[in-house]
Amino acid sequence: MRAEAGFSLIEVMVALAIFGLAAVALIRLQGVSLASAATLSDRQYAAIVARNQALEVILSAAPPSADQGRERAGIRDWAWRRQISPGPDPGTQLISVEVIGEGGQVIAADKLLWSGR
């Protein structure tokens, strides 16, 4: 019987292995979190551009028409396209605005109903 109490070498090695796995998991989680924050920021700016373009048509005196263009939001330019389709009621039109990313994918979209009355 030993008079000294303490951890054996195997117990210390197991504890260090568990700590190492937890540290690696936390570091990977931080990297994913940073990437998600950048993506979320891009989507937020794209949604603002989509809403701006839809509201410009609503506030315009002219009837809505299909169009496309670019708008600056944040630190970059965003490509957008506006499509017009008949609305659910007579005399209304559905305004659909899509903000397109560099790869051609739709990042954000907005729809508003326009009435000429």
C-alpha positions as a Markdown table, in Angstrom:
| # | Residue | x | y | z |
|---|---|---|---|---|
| 1 | Met | 0.0 | 0.0 | 0.0 |
| 2 | Arg | 1.2 | 3.4 | -0.9 |
| 3 | Ala | 0.8 | 6.3 | 1.5 |
| 4 | Glu | 0.7 | 8.8 | -1.3 |
| 5 | Ala | -2.5 | 9.5 | -3.2 |
| 6 | Gly | -2.5 | 10.9 | -6.8 |
| 7 | Phe | -3.2 | 10.2 | -10.4 |
| 8 | Ser | -1.6 | 7.5 | -12.4 |
| 9 | Leu | 0.1 | 8.2 | -15.7 |
| 10 | Ile | -2.8 | 6.6 | -17.6 |
| 11 | Glu | -5.4 | 8.8 | -15.9 |
| 12 | Val | -3.4 | 11.9 | -16.7 |
| 13 | Met | -3.0 | 10.8 | -20.4 |
| 14 | Val | -6.8 | 10.1 | -20.7 |
| 15 | Ala | -7.6 | 13.5 | -19.2 |
| 16 | Leu | -5.3 | 15.3 | -21.6 |
| 17 | Ala | -6.7 | 13.4 | -24.6 |
| 18 | Ile | -10.3 | 14.4 | -23.6 |
| 19 | Phe | -9.2 | 18.0 | -23.1 |
| 20 | Gly | -7.4 | 18.0 | -26.5 |
| 21 | Leu | -10.5 | 16.7 | -28.3 |
| 22 | Ala | -12.7 | 19.4 | -26.6 |
| 23 | Ala | -10.2 | 22.1 | -27.5 |
| 24 | Val | -10.1 | 21.0 | -31.2 |
| 25 | Ala | -13.9 | 21.0 | -31.3 |
| 26 | Leu | -14.1 | 24.5 | -29.8 |
| 27 | Ile | -11.6 | 25.8 | -32.4 |
| 28 | Arg | -13.5 | 24.3 | -35.3 |
| 29 | Leu | -16.8 | 25.7 | -33.9 |
| 30 | Gln | -15.2 | 29.2 | -33.8 |
| 31 | Gly | -14.2 | 28.8 | -37.5 |
| 32 | Val | -17.7 | 27.8 | -38.5 |
| 33 | Ser | -19.2 | 30.6 | -36.5 |
| 34 | Leu | -17.1 | 33.2 | -38.3 |
| 35 | Ala | -18.0 | 31.8 | -41.7 |
| 36 | Ser | -21.7 | 31.9 | -40.8 |
| 37 | Ala | -21.5 | 35.5 | -39.6 |
| 38 | Ala | -20.0 | 36.5 | -43.0 |
| 39 | Thr | -22.7 | 34.7 | -44.9 |
| 40 | Leu | -25.4 | 36.1 | -42.7 |
| 41 | Ser | -24.1 | 39.6 | -43.3 |
| 42 | Asp | -24.2 | 39.1 | -47.1 |
| 43 | Arg | -27.8 | 37.8 | -46.9 |
| 44 | Gln | -28.8 | 40.8 | -44.9 |
| 45 | Tyr | -27.4 | 43.3 | -47.4 |
| 46 | Ala | -29.0 | 41.3 | -50.2 |
| 47 | Ala | -32.4 | 41.4 | -48.5 |
| 48 | Ile | -32.1 | 45.2 | -48.0 |
| 49 | Val | -31.3 | 45.6 | -51.8 |
| 50 | Ala | -34.4 | 43.4 | -52.7 |
| 51 | Arg | -36.7 | 45.5 | -50.4 |
| 52 | Asn | -35.3 | 48.8 | -51.7 |
| 53 | Gln | -36.0 | 47.8 | -55.4 |
| 54 | Ala | -39.5 | 46.6 | -54.6 |
| 55 | Leu | -40.3 | 49.8 | -52.7 |
| 56 | Glu | -38.9 | 52.0 | -55.4 |
| 57 | Val | -41.5 | 50.6 | -57.8 |
| 58 | Ile | -44.3 | 51.0 | -55.2 |
| 59 | Leu | -43.3 | 54.6 | -54.6 |
| 60 | Ser | -42.9 | 55.4 | -58.3 |
| 61 | Ala | -45.7 | 57.2 | -60.2 |
| 62 | Ala | -45.2 | 55.0 | -63.2 |
| 63 | Pro | -46.7 | 51.5 | -63.4 |
| 64 | Pro | -44.2 | 48.7 | -62.5 |
| 65 | Ser | -42.1 | 47.1 | -65.2 |
| 66 | Ala | -39.5 | 44.3 | -65.4 |
| 67 | Asp | -36.0 | 45.6 | -65.0 |
| 68 | Gln | -32.5 | 44.6 | -63.8 |
| 69 | Gly | -29.5 | 46.5 | -62.5 |
| 70 | Arg | -27.0 | 46.9 | -59.7 |
| 71 | Glu | -27.2 | 48.6 | -56.3 |
| 72 | Arg | -24.4 | 49.4 | -53.8 |
| 73 | Ala | -25.0 | 48.1 | -50.3 |
| 74 | Gly | -22.3 | 47.7 | -47.8 |
| 75 | Ile | -18.9 | 47.4 | -49.5 |
| 76 | Arg | -20.1 | 45.7 | -52.7 |
| 77 | Asp | -22.5 | 46.0 | -55.6 |
| 78 | Trp | -25.4 | 43.7 | -55.8 |
| 79 | Ala | -27.1 | 42.5 | -59.0 |
| 80 | Trp | -30.9 | 42.4 | -59.0 |
| 81 | Arg | -33.7 | 41.6 | -61.3 |
| 82 | Arg | -37.3 | 42.6 | -61.1 |
| 83 | Gln | -40.2 | 40.6 | -62.6 |
| 84 | Ile | -43.8 | 41.6 | -62.9 |
| 85 | Ser | -46.7 | 39.2 | -63.0 |
| 86 | Pro | -50.5 | 39.5 | -62.7 |
| 87 | Gly | -51.7 | 39.8 | -59.1 |
| 88 | Pro | -54.5 | 37.8 | -57.5 |
| 89 | Asp | -57.1 | 40.5 | -58.0 |
| 90 | Pro | -57.9 | 42.5 | -61.1 |
| 91 | Gly | -55.8 | 45.6 | -61.4 |
| 92 | Thr | -53.0 | 44.3 | -59.3 |
| 93 | Gln | -49.5 | 43.2 | -60.1 |
| 94 | Leu | -47.0 | 41.1 | -58.2 |
| 95 | Ile | -43.6 | 42.6 | -58.0 |
| 96 | Ser | -40.8 | 40.0 | -57.5 |
| 97 | Val | -37.3 | 41.2 | -56.9 |
| 98 | Glu | -34.3 | 38.7 | -56.7 |
| 99 | Val | -30.8 | 39.6 | -55.7 |
| 100 | Ile | -28.3 | 37.4 | -57.6 |
| 101 | Gly | -24.9 | 36.3 | -56.2 |
| 102 | Glu | -21.7 | 36.0 | -58.2 |
| 103 | Gly | -22.4 | 32.4 | -58.9 |
| 104 | Gly | -25.8 | 33.1 | -60.4 |
| 105 | Gln | -27.7 | 31.8 | -57.3 |
| 106 | Val | -30.5 | 33.8 | -55.7 |
| 107 | Ile | -29.3 | 35.2 | -52.4 |
| 108 | Ala | -32.5 | 37.1 | -51.3 |
| 109 | Ala | -35.9 | 37.8 | -52.8 |
| 110 | Asp | -38.8 | 40.0 | -52.0 |
| 111 | Lys | -42.4 | 40.2 | -53.3 |
| 112 | Leu | -44.9 | 43.1 | -53.0 |
| 113 | Leu | -48.3 | 43.6 | -54.4 |
| 114 | Trp | -49.0 | 46.7 | -56.5 |
| 115 | Ser | -52.4 | 48.2 | -57.2 |
| 116 | Gly | -53.0 | 50.9 | -59.7 |
| 117 | Arg | -56.1 | 52.1 | -57.9 |
